[in-house]
Amino acid sequence: MHQKLLKLQLEKEKQEKKKLTVKKQLTEKKTVAKKEPEEDEFEEISDKELENFEIEGLDMEKLTANVRNIVTKSGDEGIFQSDLWKKMKLTSRDGSRLALKLERQNMIKREKVLENGRWTYKLKIAHAPVTTESIEAAPCLICPVESKCTLEGEISPRTCPLIEQWVITEFINVKKPKK
């Protein structure tokens, strides 16, 4: 009786071990599949091809401006490349090439990220656009000695404490998330 129980227990352990091995193998296959890069990555595009890249029937200047606006509005968080293409109604191929072109023109940054087990890109603005709000508080606009201000003079933007304070304030305001 004791031997039968022992035999049954050993058999049960073998089956459990086999199930675990199969489960592990399936998990490994899924992990490998998830880590493959997205199909819309076109890194081997020549500079000349990108420079001349256009999407037939679309105004590239307007398209570029729209992309910049959307990426700018996404803020520090950025926007997934695939979300942008869906929003713009572009194919992933055209979208990827456009992103590469804009990155090489230093308009946007592409940041490679692992999302849901897949490599993709987040697009972020390379340089924050200047707005009128950013210069409205500039001290030079109301400075009483502005007419005497020169780069090499006694009164100079290089040594002006008002400009220094304004720049610090603007920098802090830009870094704060907008609500």
HUJOJO-V235839 format. One record per residue. N is the residue number from 1. OMEGA is omega as a letter, one per 30 degrees, with the letter a starting at -180 (NA if undefined). NEAR is the number of other C-alpha atoms within 8 Angstrom. D_FIRST is the distance of its C-alpha to the first C-alpha in Angstrom with 2 decimals. Layout:
BEGIN
n: (N,N)
omega: (OMEGA,OMEGA)
near: (NEAR,NEAR)
d_first: (D_FIRST,D_FIRST)
END
This chain:
BEGIN
n: (1,2,3,4,5,6,7,8,9,10,11,12,13,14,15,16,17,18,19,20,21,22,23,24,25,26,27,28,29,30,31,32,33,34,35,36,37,38,39,40,41,42,43,44,45,46,47,48,49,50,51,52,53,54,55,56,57,58,59,60,61,62,63,64,65,66,67,68,69,70,71,72,73,74,75,76,77,78,79,80,81,82,83,84,85,86,87,88,89,90,91,92,93,94,95,96,97,98,99,100,101,102,103,104,105,106,107,108,109,110,111,112,113,114,115,116,117,118,119,120,121,122,123,124,125,126,127,128,129,130,131,132,133,134,135,136,137,138,139,140,141,142,143,144,145,146,147,148,149,150,151,152,153,154,155,156,157,158,159,160,161,162,163,164,165,166,167,168,169,170,171,172,173,174,175,176,177,178,179)
omega: (l,l,l,l,l,l,l,l,l,l,l,l,l,a,l,l,l,l,a,l,l,l,l,l,l,l,l,l,l,a,l,a,a,a,l,a,l,a,a,l,l,a,a,l,a,l,a,l,a,a,a,a,l,l,a,l,a,l,a,l,l,l,l,l,l,l,l,l,a,a,l,a,l,l,a,a,a,l,l,a,a,l,l,a,l,l,a,a,l,l,l,l,l,l,l,l,l,l,l,a,a,l,l,l,l,l,l,l,l,a,a,a,l,a,a,l,a,l,l,l,l,a,l,a,a,a,l,a,l,l,l,l,a,l,a,a,a,a,a,a,a,a,a,a,a,a,l,a,l,a,a,a,l,l,a,l,l,a,a,l,l,l,l,l,l,l,l,l,l,l,l,a,l,a,l,l,l,a,NA)
near: (4,5,6,7,8,8,8,8,8,8,8,8,8,8,8,8,8,8,8,8,8,8,8,8,8,8,8,8,8,8,9,8,7,9,9,8,8,8,4,7,8,8,4,4,7,6,6,6,8,12,7,6,9,6,7,4,4,7,6,8,6,7,9,9,8,8,9,11,8,9,14,11,6,10,9,5,6,12,11,10,13,7,8,11,12,9,7,6,6,9,8,9,9,9,11,12,11,10,12,9,11,11,11,7,7,8,11,15,10,10,8,8,8,8,7,5,8,11,12,12,10,12,14,16,13,8,6,6,4,5,6,6,6,9,7,6,8,9,9,7,6,5,7,5,7,7,5,7,11,9,8,5,8,6,11,11,9,5,6,9,6,7,11,8,8,11,8,8,8,9,8,8,7,7,6,6,5,3,2)
d_first: (0.00,3.78,5.41,5.16,6.39,8.66,9.86,10.67,12.39,14.31,15.38,16.58,18.48,20.09,21.30,22.66,24.40,25.88,27.16,28.74,30.41,31.86,33.00,34.63,36.42,37.76,38.97,40.71,42.44,43.66,44.92,46.82,48.31,49.39,51.15,53.43,57.01,58.63,60.65,63.83,64.32,67.39,68.05,69.90,72.96,76.27,78.70,81.23,78.81,77.97,81.62,82.54,79.49,80.51,78.85,81.01,82.66,81.93,84.30,82.55,84.58,83.54,79.91,79.89,81.43,78.83,75.96,77.51,77.94,74.35,73.01,75.43,74.35,70.70,71.75,69.76,66.54,67.64,66.60,64.06,65.87,64.07,65.04,68.64,68.75,67.38,70.01,72.73,71.53,71.37,69.01,66.69,68.64,71.99,70.59,69.15,72.41,74.39,72.25,72.74,76.46,76.74,74.73,77.02,79.99,78.55,78.36,74.61,71.68,68.43,65.43,62.24,59.25,55.57,55.05,51.75,50.57,53.80,56.92,60.02,63.37,64.83,68.58,70.73,74.48,75.94,78.96,79.40,82.46,85.46,86.28,89.44,87.54,86.83,90.57,91.91,91.46,92.91,95.47,97.91,98.71,100.39,101.30,104.91,105.37,103.70,107.02,107.20,103.62,103.29,100.64,102.80,104.76,104.60,102.87,100.04,96.73,95.20,96.04,96.05,93.83,93.91,92.44,89.82,88.73,88.76,86.56,84.04,83.99,83.57,80.75,78.89,79.48,78.20,74.97,74.29,72.23,74.41,73.31)
END
